[in-house]
Amino acid sequence: MEQPSLFPEIEPFESGFLPVSELHTLYYEQVGNPNGKPILFLHGGPGGGLHPIYRRYFDPQFYRVILFDQRGCGQSTPHAELRENDTWALVGDIEKLRERLGVEQWVVFGGSWGSTLSLAYAVTHPERVLGLILRGIFLCRQWEIGWFYQDGASHIYPDAWENYLKPIPPEERGDLVRAFYRRLISEDEQVRLEAARAWSIWEAATSKLYQDQKAMQDFEDPQRALAFARIECHYFVNSAFMPSDTYLLEKAKTIQHIPTRIVQGRYDIVCPIQTAWELSKAMPQADLRIIQDAGHSMTEPGTMRELLRATEDFKTLYAA
């Protein structure tokens, strides 16, 4: 399939740092039209951080695109910090950023963990959300975490799984998330880095329909791998700090008035399509677009095309 065209590369018209607690400071940036319609981009992970390509899914003449590095990752400080780092702190950070930038309402765009955080924000502050564009749905339920990190995806990628298991001795493999967590918070730097690389490369190896060697090599960078793995594992070992396993799915019924587009790869191994399907049933207004030749990544052609279409379609939400 022909690669769709993203908008041209673009630099921020403004960037800065926002202290959100005595410990944490967030990096944020704005691109596009300073007087445009606001749209918030929430990156994945948790712990993934920003990438310049994320700026290019939005018409820079129409949108004022707001992006930020969540606690502990990217240019936010302190790096890879787990203290005061949970879902509801991030929801609060989004509100602090909205107030800092003088935004009344915005469309919220998030994929993978970004879809989780988008929903957590929307059910907490529905009056601030004009619309939701969600991709690769993840609701942080135990079966979803278990599928990817314990038993499920392992049967589709046994070769990559073998490398993922290497830092964990056989006697500790009954609960791999906790076994990794012990290593990712170890005082031994070598132990931390070995676990971080294995954890991160496993996700990179499974994120696309066609395995991307470059994406896997990117996690050879120890700083990137450490923030990604430590923060992600911290959230998952704590069930993403949700009040219950089905909290987001249940609460989604309270935001049925918010226009929602769901973009989901049919062969998403990281976040199986079952979750997107269940969310679409809880939100009947949601327009579920299944991409038949895609996995998890937002850069796969079919998914990219549908996300670009969504940002174009959602311009109409600002017509009034």
C-alpha atoms as one frame of an Amber mdcrd trajectory, in Angstrom:
protein
   0.000   0.000   0.000   1.222   3.496  -0.887   2.493   5.455   2.090   0.125
   8.351   2.883   1.594  11.835   3.182   1.992  13.326   6.605   2.038  17.097
   6.899   5.525  18.614   6.410   8.115  18.607   9.168   7.477  21.453  11.558
   9.176  23.051  14.546   7.363  24.338  17.633   6.307  27.971  17.665   6.581
  27.743  21.443   8.036  25.303  23.957   8.655  25.402  27.651   8.682  23.678
  30.990   5.780  23.478  33.405   6.421  22.571  37.074   3.548  20.330  38.150
   4.819  19.357  41.612   7.848  20.007  43.796   9.432  16.984  42.103   8.198
  16.928  38.489   8.578  19.403  35.636   7.015  18.717  32.232   8.339  19.676
  28.829   5.638  20.867  26.431   5.505  22.309  22.940   3.023  23.887  20.570
   3.113  23.608  16.789   0.938  24.787  13.931  -1.283  27.849  14.080  -0.973
  29.868  17.336  -4.562  31.038  16.768  -5.766  27.642  15.561  -8.153  25.190
  17.115  -6.536  23.308  20.011  -5.819  19.599  19.822  -3.887  17.698  22.491
  -1.558  14.820  21.607  -0.955  12.172  24.305   1.968   9.844  23.657   2.156
   6.163  24.471   4.125   4.036  26.863   3.652   5.186  29.550   7.180   6.516
  29.369   7.419   6.756  25.589   8.001  10.484  25.226   7.594  12.683  22.176
   8.945  12.227  18.641   8.960  14.916  15.918   6.770  12.748  13.660   3.861
  13.156  16.089   3.537  16.826  15.083   2.780  15.866  11.491  -0.654  14.261
  11.847  -2.391  17.633  12.075  -3.073  20.407   9.574  -0.729  23.164  10.818
  -2.894  25.883   9.265  -5.981  24.778  11.182  -4.763  23.262  14.444  -2.873
  24.571  17.430  -1.222  21.264  18.348  -0.182  20.817  21.981   2.187  17.995
  22.945   4.042  17.173  26.158   6.378  14.607  27.663   4.594  12.852  30.524
   6.248  12.565  33.921   9.725  11.045  33.887  10.247  10.722  30.135  11.526
  12.679  27.168  12.683  16.108  28.251  10.571  16.109  31.408  12.441  15.840
  34.690  13.510  14.000  36.744  14.297  11.315  34.159  12.709   7.864  34.670
  11.318   8.965  38.042   8.653   6.689  39.544   7.711   8.722  42.602   4.535
  10.785  42.205   4.013   9.119  38.839   0.558   7.636  38.297  -2.426   7.938
  35.975  -4.317  10.465  38.062  -1.259  12.670  38.499  -1.039  12.759  34.693
  -4.733  13.646  34.408  -4.039  16.522  36.788  -1.019  17.547  34.698  -3.191
  17.807  31.594  -5.469  20.219  33.428  -2.502  22.279  34.623  -1.236  22.469
  31.052  -4.676  23.423  29.722  -4.919  26.243  32.247  -1.342  27.369  31.558
  -2.094  27.655  27.830  -5.537  29.204  28.215  -7.453  26.451  26.429 -11.171
  26.152  27.126 -11.836  22.904  25.218  -9.824  20.671  22.914  -9.906  17.523
  20.869  -7.789  14.820  22.532  -5.727  12.448  20.374  -3.994   9.433  21.919
  -2.830   5.965  20.957  -1.945   2.846  22.951  -1.288   4.114  26.512  -2.255
   7.495  25.090  -5.751   6.090  24.479  -5.896   5.002  28.122  -4.872   8.427
  29.352  -7.246  10.142  26.902 -10.156   8.155  28.315  -9.068   8.713  31.930
  -8.935  12.447  31.246 -12.250  12.479  29.369 -14.207  10.674  32.098 -12.706
  13.007  34.718 -13.115  16.276  32.783 -15.747  15.603  30.096 -16.621  19.285
  29.823 -13.131  19.985  28.436 -13.206  17.391  25.645 -14.720  18.282  22.261
 -13.804  14.955  20.704 -11.593  11.885  21.035  -9.335  10.317  18.403  -8.094
   7.017  19.830  -5.769   4.411  18.335  -4.642   0.942  19.461  -6.976   0.780
  22.441  -5.556  -0.237  25.811  -7.676  -0.264  28.987  -5.041  -1.669  31.357
  -7.112  -4.673  32.374  -5.285  -7.640  33.823  -5.962  -9.888  30.852  -4.539
  -7.241  28.491  -1.334  -6.920  30.513  -1.115 -10.707  30.871  -1.675 -11.252
  27.151   1.346  -9.188  26.191   3.736  -9.747  29.092   2.912 -13.234  30.352
   1.106 -15.541  27.943  -0.526 -14.767  24.625   1.630 -12.678  22.319   4.429
 -15.104  23.220   2.796 -17.708  20.969   2.907 -15.384  17.951   6.454 -14.090
  18.450   8.300 -16.996  20.120  11.618 -15.788  18.706  11.310 -12.289  20.202
   9.835 -13.790  23.389  12.962 -15.851  23.925  15.026 -12.647  24.076  12.475
 -10.964  26.343  12.810 -13.808  28.856  16.607 -13.777  29.030  17.025 -11.468
  32.063  14.539 -13.503  34.134  15.567 -16.887  35.589  13.065 -19.737  35.071
  12.010 -19.821  38.723  10.750 -16.204  38.509   8.811 -16.490  35.253   5.442
 -17.161  36.888   4.910 -13.382  37.163   7.077 -11.684  34.579   5.856  -8.141
  35.177   6.865  -8.296  38.841  10.133 -10.038  37.988  11.018  -7.259  35.567
   9.942  -4.621  38.052  12.366  -5.937  40.666  15.186  -5.546  38.163  14.084
  -2.178  36.811  14.217  -0.681  40.317  17.470  -2.468  41.208  20.352  -0.383
  42.553  22.621  -2.214  40.110  22.750  -0.153  36.912  23.705  -3.108  34.738
  20.735  -5.121  36.012  18.406  -2.181  35.327  19.694  -1.643  31.802  19.599
  -5.313  30.816  15.974  -5.572  31.927  15.061  -2.245  30.285  16.451  -3.265
  26.911  14.726  -6.663  26.962  11.387  -5.143  27.966  11.536  -2.323  25.417
  12.826  -4.363  22.479  10.031  -6.914  23.036   7.451  -4.179  22.458   9.322
  -2.763  19.459   9.590  -6.260  17.943   5.826  -6.792  18.048   4.436  -3.344
  17.238   4.156  -3.599  13.455   2.673  -6.086  11.049   6.113  -6.257   9.448
   8.837  -6.277  12.081  10.890  -3.072  12.091  14.552  -3.594  12.911  15.195
   0.134  13.287  12.492   0.478  15.932  14.152  -2.343  17.857  17.604  -0.774
  17.509  16.332   2.548  18.870  15.938   0.926  22.270  19.639   0.152  22.400
  19.810   3.727  23.700  19.950   3.046  27.454  18.317   6.312  28.529  15.340
   5.844  26.204  14.922   2.191  27.150  15.214   2.881  30.867  12.513   5.565
  31.013  10.187   3.536  28.804  10.600   0.222  30.643  10.735   1.560  34.212
   7.692   3.798  33.902   5.663   1.307  31.861   6.372  -1.556  34.244   5.669
   0.707  37.248   2.210   1.440  35.859   1.436  -2.159  34.936   2.565  -3.696
  38.209   0.145  -1.242  39.835  -2.731  -1.967  37.405  -2.337   1.582  36.064
  -3.653   2.854  39.407  -7.232   2.190  38.312  -9.955   1.858  40.985 -11.035
  -1.433  39.401 -10.081  -3.679  36.501 -13.019  -2.513  34.388 -13.073   1.125
  35.524 -12.490   2.783  32.149 -14.844   0.475  30.277 -17.605   1.193  32.782
 -16.959   4.932  32.907 -16.870   5.136  29.097 -20.654   4.891  29.220 -20.714
   8.344  30.855 -19.061  10.050  27.865 -21.311   8.793  25.097 -21.968  12.406
  24.111 -18.349  12.989  23.051 -17.694  12.366  19.335 -15.141   9.544  19.149
 -13.120   7.925  16.379 -11.340   4.625  17.131  -8.589   3.461  14.765  -7.475
  -0.127  15.357  -5.140  -2.489  13.523  -6.720  -5.894  12.895  -3.429  -7.619
  13.752  -2.425  -5.498  16.725  -0.416  -7.864  18.932   0.353  -5.317  21.658
  -3.260  -4.198  22.196  -5.577  -6.825  20.701  -8.628  -5.666  18.773 -10.966
  -7.233  21.362 -10.461  -4.195  23.575 -11.309  -1.697  20.818 -14.394  -3.751
  20.009 -15.565  -3.723  23.640 -14.940   0.007  23.940 -16.970   0.661  20.792
 -19.869  -1.250  22.358 -19.635   0.846  25.529 -19.546   4.028  23.401 -22.145
   3.512  20.651 -21.356   6.935  19.207 -17.790   5.829  18.487 -16.829   5.309
  14.854 -14.587   2.212  14.866 -12.257   1.971  11.871 -10.506  -1.416  11.627
  -7.336  -1.380   9.540  -7.100  -4.776   7.887  -3.371  -4.698   7.128  -1.940
  -3.169  10.304  -0.556  -4.000  13.699  -0.108  -1.580  16.591   2.022   1.259
  15.244   0.609   4.641  14.223   3.154   4.827  11.388   1.801   1.875   9.407
   0.255   3.146   6.148  -3.377   2.181   6.722  -3.388   3.439  10.299  -1.591
   6.643   9.354  -4.108   7.300   6.590  -7.068   6.791   8.924  -5.592   9.005
  11.654  -5.001  11.789   9.135  -8.587  11.373   7.949  -9.790  11.621  11.534
  -7.962  14.878  12.228  -9.471  16.288   9.020 -12.976  15.079   9.868 -12.793
  16.472  13.392 -12.291  20.013  12.103 -16.094  20.154  11.881 -16.338  19.959
  15.681 -15.083  23.531  15.781 -17.544  24.809  13.185 -19.958  26.080  15.802
